[in-house]
Structures are given as structure tokens and as C-alpha cells.
Amino acid sequence: MRKYCFSFLFSVVALWGQAQDIIVRDSEIKSIVDEISVENLQALNNKLVSFGTRHTLSDTTSAIKGIGAARRWIFSEFQRYSKESGGRLKVEYDTFFVEPDGNRITKKAELKNVLAILPGTDPADKRVFIVSGHFDSRASNVNNDTITAPGANDDGSGTVAVMELARVMSKHKFNATIIFACVTGEEQGLLGSANLAKRAIEEKWEIKGMITNDIVGNSYGAETDLKDNLRLRVFSEGVPAAETGPMALQRQQAGGENDSPARQFSRYVKEVGERYVDNMEVKLIFRKDRYLRGGDHTPFSNAGFAAIRFTEMNENFDRQHQDLRTENGRNYGDLSEFVDFGYLKKVTGINAATLANLAKAPQEPQNVSILTKQLTNFTELAWGIPQGQKPKGYYVLLRETTSPFWEKKLFVETNQVKLPYSKDNYFFGVQSVDDKGHESLIVFPKPLRQ
């Protein structure tokens, strides 16, 4: 009988019927998370707000006001981080044009996303991870491109989180490529992210995960009067938007409605983010987005990439899409004074831990299969060795079919395993892991009858 090696090192391990967790943190990733600065986040946010409005169609020529001044400043900040990284961080504009549409695009305009690209160090590792926030803003009238629209939280918070991530993470080396994207045109219809997703398809980027941070700096819930700086929502789609007929058939055979790549990505965020950021719970929301709203992860989801959205736990709608004003003693408007920068630091840390652990990890196992050729109370899994960095081994993950989270992780050194758990009673996943405990994304197995 083949012997299988089981280990519980290098990860958060929760055993059924056992209350104790073992948490091992990589010292380098911990230092990245610790370097994120409340003071930097606040200073960056104040500067963004100082541009008056960052409406997508606002002034592009002024040195101090409008979307043009804002994007040039973001570009210059990225350049500064690049210099501090020894030039490894590559800064560029992602430029495109829009035509009037009779709705939210009232005139022809040249739009620019601002990208800071940190290339991976492993030539055999083509993985790309994207983290974004949108730097455009709006007030009550979505087409008013001159009125003051501070956008401190929507989405100044996400923008400065991405900028701070670029500053801190560009000092370190990762196997995979990380793109820090400050995108435009979100309020006019997800224009910047749609252009970036289109470019990714055309240039054949191997995007393994995309995170958008949108409205992530407020810890007070309007109307309900809830104050919560301990939780972050992560939204993810179930059935992939780009699912094909054969993919749907495989999903139906396996019962994988809750195991899309985006769902696996969100589970990964919860495990790794909570591993490194204290006093923070990642709350998984199994829905693509909130009612009546949209986000920059959607064009990437529609293109077939695993894309998820980070949003604060409780929103204050007096601070979103509002003209600055006071009515009946109630203040409206999205100003920096209403952003909780301590909370934003923790959200930024969740991003950093997730991206660093992923980009340092080996690539995920290939062609993961669950063998279904015979009736048995065992489960047999097999997979191919990934390209690039060779893993130390693999984690096989198990959970009850009714559980939203993986419940057990078993370490194996081979690329196949036979387990005394019925494939009819549990869900399984497989991920690669290196000798320092960095795990790849989890791959949900496909049924294989041969």
C-alpha cells in the first residue's frame, strides 16, 4: 500500500472536533503588512481630495484641479516608488478614448488608467495578479463634471490602498507579476476596468486573480448606527459569468455551484488575510456585488478571470454620490474626515498578505481530477506538476458539502492520493505549497472516468 505523508506545518490548520489553531507567519510577509502606514494612507487621501473633483470628464489641463491633475500626481507617486525599488516597478498610462453615448458619456474624451507593474522574477511563471481602486469621483448628478466631488472613500480609499501597496510591495521580489491599477471611469460605467480587461485578453495576460477595492475606508453604518472596524466584505460570483456549455456540464456533475475560481479566491483571502492581520474578519459574501451597484471586478469576471470585490462591512450612504451640503441638520458628502484610516490600514493589509503569499507561492497544480470510474467509499485525486518553481508538495483540502469553508488540509508529497473519505460526501480541492508554506490558489477537481 502506498504511504502518504500528512503534515500540518506552514498554514492555519483547523481539525474537525479540535478547537486549537496553529498559525505560522512568513516574517517577510508580516513585515510587508506591518509597514503599511496609517499616516501615508491619510496623506495620500488628503491629496486626492484636494483636486476638488476627479470626475471622469473633468478638467485635464489644470495643474491643481480635476481628473488630469489627479492622474498625473498618481503617476508621479508611482514613479517615486519605482525609484525606491531600484526601477523594478514599471509605471505607465493605459490610455483609451470614449465617445458620447447619450447617457453618462457626454463628450469625447481621452481617459487614462495609471498602472504600476511589478514583474515576477521567475521567467517560467507567467501568472499575473491585479489589485485595483478607481480614482474618479462623482457627486449627486453623475454628469456634473465641475461640482466639488471629494470622493474620499468612494473610491479614494481604494485608490490610496493600491498606492500604498505599490510603495511597500515594490521593495520585495515575487515569482509572479503584480499589477497595481488605479483605474478611471468607474462612475461612468466601469470604463477603465473594461479597457484593462480587454487589454488583458488581447495581450494574453495569465490573470489568476483580480481584486478591486471599492469603498473600503468607512467603519460606520448609516441608518443602523453600527460601528464595525473588525470585518471586511469580500464579494465573489458563484456560477462564472463566462461559463461555457462543457464547463456547465462539469459543474453540474460535481455539484460545484459554490466552487468557482472566484469563490476559491475569496476563501483564500479569508484564510491568508486573517493569518496576517489581527482583529479582522473576512466576511465572505456569496454574491457578485451589492444590489443596485457595480464594481470594477465585473469586466474581469465577464472575461473569465477570477475577480472579487472588497468593500467595508457597513456603508454610510450619506457619504456616497452626494453633493456637499447640510439638510435638516444632517451633513452629506464624501470627505476625508469621515474615513477611518486605522480600518483602511487593516484592509490594505489583507490585500498585501493575499497578494504576497500568492505571488511567492508555486503555480497551482495542473489538470486536477477526481477519479469517478468505479463505485467506492474512497476518493482518488490526481494532478499534474505545475511549471516553474517546483512545489515542496501539495495540500489536499476537504469540506462537508454544506460548509462554506475548507475544513481540513492534508499535506502530500506525491501528485496523486487515495483518501478514506467518500467523494459523494465531501468536496475536495488541491493547491501547491513551497517549503516556506506559501500556498497557490485552490483548484477544484474535474470528474474523470478514464
Order of alpha helices (4+ residues) and beta strands (2+ residues): alpha-alpha-alpha-beta-beta-beta-alpha-beta-alpha-beta-beta-beta-beta-alpha-alpha-beta-alpha-beta-beta-beta-alpha-beta-beta-beta-beta-beta-beta-beta
